[in-house]
C-alpha cells in the first residue's frame, strides 16, 4: 500500500504510485488516504504538524517580514520542514536543550508560549520554533533581527521578540538625521547648515569606527549627505544589497548629494553605516521607497500599465509677480495618460478621475536675482494645502532658488489639485524655463482604493468527499474568478525589464526629446573612465547606458542627471552591478567588479569601468 509520511504542504509528501502533481512550484505525489490513517506514526506526524504550524502562525509582523525577506514567501513551509526533516532531527536537538532547563524555566516558557498546543508542551513547541529560526538565520549568514540568545531564563524576551510589530522601522518616505529610528554608536555630532535637510546633519568623529544602525521596510534605500574636503568614506552594508562604499571627499563643499541602493525584495532590512578611511563622514537624511517598478519619466511604462498619470510644465517664460500667491497655468503636457488635464478642466487644475493614493512631485527654480529674498511653493487639493516648501537666497550668493515638494496624497474622484507660487520680492521674478524639466508637476496613481469585494455564500451539501469523483470540475461557471482569458483582459501584462531599456529609448525618441547622442559606442579599459560633455549645466537629461558583449547588453542603467551647482544623478532602472554617484569619478574608486555612472558640476557625464576587463559601452543622452 502507498504511504503518506507528511501532509502535502510539508514538502515531504508521498502518495499513490506513479501519480505526480504540482504544488506550490514543487513536484509531489498525489495525496491518498493511508491504509490505516490512525496508526501511532500517522497520528504523531499530524500532532507535530498541528502544534508547530499553529505556533508559527502566531508570529508578529517583525518575525514574518524578517523571515520573508531572508527566505522568501514560502518561509512558513520551509521552517516546518527544517523542524521535521531527517526524522525530526532538529526537533530532537532542541529537545536536548529543553531537557537541560529547570522545571521552573520550562513552566516559564509554557506561560510565554503564543499558542496553547494540544499534544506538544506549549513552551516546548515555542522553543523549537525559536530554536529553528535562530539556527536557520545563522547558517544563512543573515542578521538575527535583534533576537536574544535562547536560554531557560529568557522566555519573556523570546515572547516579546516573537510578537514584535514594525514600530520603530523606517518605512516609505524621508526621515531626518536626528530621528529616533536611527541608532548612532560612537562619536557623532550635529552640524548646523541651512542647506541641510531639517537645518542640520550628523557628522562622525575621526577616531575609532562610528556607526549608525537601523531597520527599514521597503524596496530601496537612499541616503543624503554632504561632500566636502578631507571627508572619509561611508560604508553601507545590508544582507539585501551587500556592501557599498560612498566616497564623501570633494575639492569643494557639495550639498544634497545622494546615493541609492539597487531595488530589493520588499521586506524588513537591517542596515549598518560605518566610517572608513581617514576623514569624517556625515548623514543628512534617509529615504525609503516601496516602489517595485519605474512609475515616472518612462512613457513606455505608462502605456504598458495604463496607470493614470500626468506630467506638466510651462512652454514659455513666466515672471511671478510680487506678493501672491499666484497659481501656475500649465500650458504644456509631457504626458497625460488618464485625461486628468484635458478640457474642460482649466489649465491651472488637475482633476482626479480615479479614487486612490497618488505620488505627487513638483519643482520650480527661480532665476538668480543676487538679492536676499524668500520664495514659497504651495500645493492645494481643493482648498486645503497638502504640500509646502520655502527657500531663501542671499545677496552675493551666485545661485538660483529651488523649491520642490514630493509626497503621497489620497484623492477622491473629482478632487482638484493646484500649484501656487509666492514671490516675497516687491517686483516680479522670472523662473527658469527648461524644456521638459522645470517647472515640473507630476501626479501618478500608485494604489486604487475603489476596489469591490464580492461575498459568496456557501451552503454545505452532503456528497462525495473524494475530489476526483466530483462532476463538473471543468465547467467555467464561476465568472467572478479570473481564468486565463478574463485575467489577461483585466490586468496589465508584466513588464519585460530585459527589453524595457530599448522600449524607453524608443518612446523618448518618439516623444521628440532633444536627442543629444544616439547609440554612441565607446571602448573603456579596465579602471578607465570616459567623460561626455553635457550641453548645459542647468537642465535635466535622461540617460541610457548599456555594457555590451557583442550584440547582447550584459548590464544597463536608465536614469536622469543634472550638472548644476548641486549635481544630481539618479537611476530609475539598473542592473545589479551598477553604481550611481555624483561628482568626479576616478578609475580606482568605487567597487571592483562594477560599472559606474556619475555627473559633475563641470558639465561632464562619467562612465567608469571596474569590471576587470576592457568593455564596450553604448549610451544615449536626451
N, C-alpha and C positions, 0 to 999 in steps of 0.2 A: 504494500500500500504506500502511496505517497505520504510524505511527512511535511508538516509546516513547523519550522523551528521558531519563527517570529512573525508578528503581524507585518502586513505589506509595507507600511511606512518605515519599518526598521532598517531597510536596505539589506536584510539578510534572509528574505523570504524564499521559500521553495514550495513547489506545489505539484500540479498534475504533470505527468511525463510528457515532454515534447510541446507543451503549451507555454509560449512566452508572450508577455505583454510589455508595453512601455509605461512606466510610472515615474512621473517627475524627472524625465530625462534618463532614467535607468532602465535596463532590460531586466525583468524579473519573471519568475514563473507565476502563472496564474494561481490565485489563492483558491484552495479547496478545503473542504471540511475534513479534518483528520478522522481516522477510523475511530479513535477514542479521544474526543476533544477535552475530556475531563481527567486525563491521566495526570499524575502529580507533576510530571515535567511540563505538560502544556499549561497547567494552572499556574505553576511557578513563573513561567515566562510572562504570562499575562499579568500576574501580580506586580512583577518588577516593572513591566511596561507602563501599567496604570500609575503606580506611585511615582516613578521617576518623571514621566512626561507631564503629569499634573503639577509636580513641583517645579519643573522647568517653566510651565505656563505662568507661574506667579511672578516671574521676573519683572522688575520695573523697567522704565524706558531707558535708563542708563545701561543696564546689562543687555537688553535686547538690541539696542543700537550699537553697542560695542561689539557684540558677537556678530551681528550682521555686517558691520564694517570689515571685520577681520576675516570672517569665514563665509560670507555670502548669505543670501536669503534663506537657504536651507540649513542654517546652523542648528536649528531645533532638532532635525533628524540626525545631523552629524554628531551632536552632543550625546544623544541617546545611544548611537552606535558605539561611541567611544566608551560608554559605561559598560556595555554588554558584549562587545566583540571579544573574540578569543576565549569564549567560555566565561564571560563576566570577569575577565582578568583585572580590569581597573576597579571594579566594584570590590573585588577581593582585596586589592592593595589598600583601598580606602577603609575597608573593614579592619585591617590590621591597625591602622592609625586610630580608628574609632575605639577599638578594644583597649587601647592604651589610655583612654580618658577615664577619669574617676566617675563613679555613678552620678555624683552631683553635676559634673560637667556635661555628661550625657543628658541629664534632665534639663540642663540649661539650653542645650541645643534643641531639645524637644519643644520647649516653651517659645523658642525663637524661630521655629520652622514656619515657613509661609503657607504650608498646606497640611491638613490633617489626613494622613495617609490611612489606608485600610489594612495593609499587610506589613510592609516595612515600618520600622520605627520612624516617626516623623523627623526627628533630629538626624537620624542616620541617612534617610533619603535626601535631606537638605545638604548634609555634609558631603555625600557622594557627588551631588551635582556641583557644589562649590569646588570640591577636590578635582573633578574632571575639567571644570572651566579653567582653573589655575594651571593645571598640567598642560592643557591644550594651548593656552596663550603662551606659556613658557617655551614649549617645544617649537612654536611657530615664530619665536623671536618677536612677538608682538608686545605692546605695552600692557601692563596689568590693570590699567584704568583705575588706579587708586585702591586696589584690592589688598587688604591686610593679610599677613601670613595666617594660615589656618592652624588653630590650636584648640585645646579643650576650653580655654578661658575666654575666647573672643567670639562666642556665638552671637552676642548682641551686635558687635561690629559687622559680622557677616550678614546679619539680617538687615542692618542699616544700608549696607552696600547693595544688597540684592534688591531692595525696594526703592533705591535711589531714583529721583527724577532727573530731568535735564536742567534743573535750576543751576545757575552759575556757568552755563555754557554759552559761548559766543555764537549767536545764530545770525540769520540774514540781516545785513546792514553794517554800519560802521560804529565802532566804539573808540573813545579817546584813549590816549596812552595811560591815563591815570584811573581807568576803570577797574573796579574791584575784581573783575573776572580775569585780569592779568596778574599772574603771580611773579613778582620780582625777587630774585635771590642774589645777594651780594650788593655791591656798591652801585646805586643808581641815583640820579638827582634830576630835578626839574629845571629845564632851561626855558626862560620866557622868550617868546618870539611871536610877534604879531602875525606873521605869515603862517604859523603852525596851526594845525587843526586844534581848535579849542584854546589857542593862545600859548601853549607850552608843548614841549616834547621831553621825553625821558632820554637821558644820556648816561652811559655807563662810566665807571671808573676805568683806569688803565692797568690795574693790578688784579691778580688772580683771574677768575673766569666768571664775570657776572652773567646771569642767565635770566630768562623770562619764560614761564611755562603757562600754558592754558589749553583748554579744550574748545573745539568749535564743531558745530553741526552744519554741514553744507557740502558743497562740491568744489569750492575753490577758495583759496586764501589769498588776500592781498595785503601788503604792508606798505605804509607810507613812512618816509624818512627824509633826512636832510643829508646831502653830500657836502663835505667840507674838507679843507686842507688837513692833512695829517690824521684823518679818520682811519679806523680799522675796518675789519670785515665782519659781517654779521652772518653767522651760520644758522640756517633754518633747517630743522630736522622733524620729520614725521614718518610714521610707519607707512602712510598712504603714498607720499610722493618722494620719499627718500631724503637726502641731504643736499641742500644747495647753499652756495656761499655768495653773499651780496657784498660787493666792494663799495664802501661808502666814501672812499678818498677821492677828492677832486681838487683841481687847482684853485677853484673859487667856490663860494657857497651857492649851492643849487637847492632851492626849496621844492617841496612837494614831489620828491622822487618816489616812484612806486615799483614794487616787484609783485608779481602774481605767480602762484603755483600753477601747475597743469591741473586740469579738471580731473577729479577723482570720484569714486563712488559716494553717493550721498549717505553720510553716516556721521558717527562720533569720532573725531580725530584728535589725537594728542600731539601738541606742537611744543618744541623747545627752541628758543632763540639763545644763541651763545656768542659771546665776543671772541673773535680770533684776531690774530695779527698784533700789531704793536699799539695802535691808536684806540680811541674810544669809539663806541658805536651808539646809535640812537634809534628810537622808535617814536613815531608821531601818532599813528592810528592803525587800527586793524579793521579790515573789511572782509566779510564773509558773503559769498554768493551761493544761492541754491540752484542756479540755472544749470541745466544739463546740455543745452544746445544754444547756438547763437540766436538771439532774438532781435537783434538790432543790426543796422547797417546793411545786411545782406538781403537784397530784394529777392534773391533766389530762395532763401529760406522762407520768406514771407509767402511766396507763391506756392511753395510745396505744402505748407501747413495751413494756409488760409487764415492766419491769425489777424484779427482786426488791428491795424497799426497805421499810424500817421506820422510823417516827419515833415516839418515845415521850416521855412526860412524866409528871408527877405531878398528880393531880386534887385533892389535899388537902394541907394543911400538914404539914410534917415538920421536926422538930428533930434534928439529927445529934448523937448522944451524944459525950461526950469520948473522947479516945484513938481506938481503932479500928485499922484502917479498917473501915467499915461499908458493906455492899452496898446499892445502891439498888433498891427494889422498884417497878418501873414499873407503875403501876396505870391508865394512860390511854394509849390508842393514837390518834395523829393519823392514821396510816395504816399498813397492813401488807400490801403487795401480794403478798409472797411467802410469807406464813404463817410468818415467822421467829419470831413471838412468840405463836403460837397454842398452846392447851392440847394435850398435857400439859406443854409447856415451862413451867417455873416463871416467875413474873413478873419475877424478877431476872435472867433469862437471855435471850439472843437466840441462835438457832441457825442456822448457815449451812446452807441446803438445796441450794446450788449452789456448786461449787468455782470460785474466781476471785479477782479483785482487787477490793476494796471500798473505797469512800470512807466514812470514819468521822468523825463530828463529835460532840462532847459539850460542854455548857456548864452550869455551876451557879453561882448567885450566892448567897452568904451575906448575911444581913441585917447592917446596921451595928451593931456592939457597942460602939464607942468604947473599944476596948481594943487592946493590942498582942498579936497572936497570928498563928499561921500555919495555913493550910489546905492540904490536898493532895487531888489527884484522880488515881485510877488506873484505867486500862482494861486488863482482862485478856482474853487469849484462852487458854481452858483455864486453865492455872496460870502462864502467863507474862505479865509486864507488857509491853504493846506501846505504851502512851502514858501520859504523866505530865505533870502541871502542878502548880505550887505558887505560892502568893502570900502576902504578909504585909501586914497593915494595922497602923496605929499609933494609939495613943491620941491623941485630939484631931483625928484626920483624919475629916472627915464623909463617908465613902464606904464603900460595901459592898465585899465581896471577890468578885472574879470569877475563876473557874477555867474554862479552856477548852482543849480539845485538838482537833486535826483532822489526819488523816493518811490515807494509803492503806495498807491491810493486805491480806495474802494469807490467804485462808481456804479450808479443805477442807470437804467435806460433813461435817456433824456437829460442827464446831468451835463452842464456846460462848463468847460474849462477855459480860462482866460489868463493871459500873462500881462503884467503891468511893470513898467519901469519908472523909477523916481530919480530925478536928477536934482541934487541939492545945490547945484550952482545956480546963479541968477540967470545965466544965459543958456541957450541951447547947447547941447554937447553931442557931437556926432558919434555913432557907433561904428565899429569896424564891420564892413560887409565883405565876407569871403565866400565865394561861390560854394554852395552845398555844405557850408560849415557853420558860420556864425553870422547873425544869431540863429540858434537852432532850438526847435521844440520837438520832442518826440513823445508819443504816447502809444503804448502797446499792451494789449490784453495778455496777462500771464496766467490767469486762472478764472474760469467761469464759475459763477455761483448759482446760476439759474438751471440747476440740474433737477430732473424729475426721477423719483424713485417709485417704481410700481410695486405695490404689495400684492402678493399672490396668496390666497387662502388654500391650504392643502387639507383635504379630508382623507383620513386614514381609511383604507378599504382592505377587506380580507382578500387574500390572493396568494400567489406563489411567493416564496422568499428567495427563490433562485433567479437572479437577474437574467440568466441565459434563457430561461423558459418564458420570459415575458414576451408579449406580442406588441407590434407597432413600434419597435425600437428605432426603425429607420424613418418614421413619419416626421415631417417638418411641420408640426402643429403647435409649436411654441414660438410664435412670431416675436415675443418680447425678448428672445435671446438672439444674438447675432451669430449667424453661420458665416461661411466664407464670403458669400455674396453680399449679405447685409453689412458685415463688418467692413468690407472694402468700400462700400458706399457711404458708411458713416464716419470712418476715421481716416485721417491723413496717413499716407504711407511713410514708413521710416525713412529718414534721410540717409543716403549713402555718403558717408563722410569721405570715402576714398575719392569720390567724384565731385565733392562739394567745392573743392578749390577751383576746378575748371568751370563749374557752374557759376560760382560767384564772379569769376573773371568775365565770363560771357555776359552776365546780367549787367555788370558795371559798364562794359563796353556798349551794350545796347542802350544804357541809360544816358549816354552822351557825357560821361565824365571826361574831363580833360585828361587824355591818356599821355603820360609823360614818357613812359618806357613800355615797350610791348615785347614780351618774350625775350629779353636780353639774357644771354648765357655768358657766364664768366667762370673761369677755372681758378680755384683758390687752393694753394698748397696747404698742407697741414700746418696749423698755428699761424695761418695767414689771415689777413683782413683786407676786404675791399671797401672803398669809400665811394659812395654815389652822391652826386650833387642833387639836392632838392632845390626847386626853383624859387622857393620862398621860405622865410623863417616865420611866417605868420599863419599860414593856412594849415588845415588838416589834410593829410594824404592817406589814402588806403594803400596797403602793400600786400603783395603775394610773393612768397619766396619758396622755391622748391629745390631740395637737394636731390640730384638725379644720378641714376645708374643706368646708362644707356637711355632708353625711352621711358623708363619707369621712375616715378617720383618716390624716393625712399624716405623722405621726411619733408615736412612743409609747415608753413605758418601763414595765416591770414590775419591782418591787424590794421591798426591805424597809428599814425605818428604825426608829431608836430615839432618843429625845430625852433620854437620861440624861446624867449628868455628863460621860461620854465619849460624844458623839453618834456614831451610825453611820447611814450612808445608802449602800446598795449596790444595783446593778442585777443582774437575772438575765437579762432580755432587753431590748434597747433599739435604737432606730433609730440611724442614722449621725450625725445632727445633734443628739444629746442629751448634755449634760454632767451629771455627778453630783458633788456636793460635800457637805461637812459644814460647818456654820456659817452665819452670817447672809449672805444674798445681797443685793447691791445692783444697781440697774438698769444700772450701767455696767461691771460686772465680767464675767469670762468671755470667751467668744469670740463675735464678731459673726457673725450668721447661724445661731445655735444657740439651742435652748431648754435650760433647766437646772432641776434639782430639788435640794433640799437639806433638811436638818433641823438644828435648832439646839437648844442646851441651854435655850433659852427656851420649849420645848414647841411650837414652830411648825414647820410643814411649808411649804416655799417652792417656788413655781413662778415661773420668770423667763422672759420673752420677749425675745430679742435677734435675732429673725428678720428684722427690717427693716420689719415692718408689724404692725398690730393683728391678733390671733389669738384664736380661741375654743378653750378648753381644757376637756375633760371629765375628771373624776377620780373615783376610788373609793379609799377607805381602809378596810382591815379591821383 
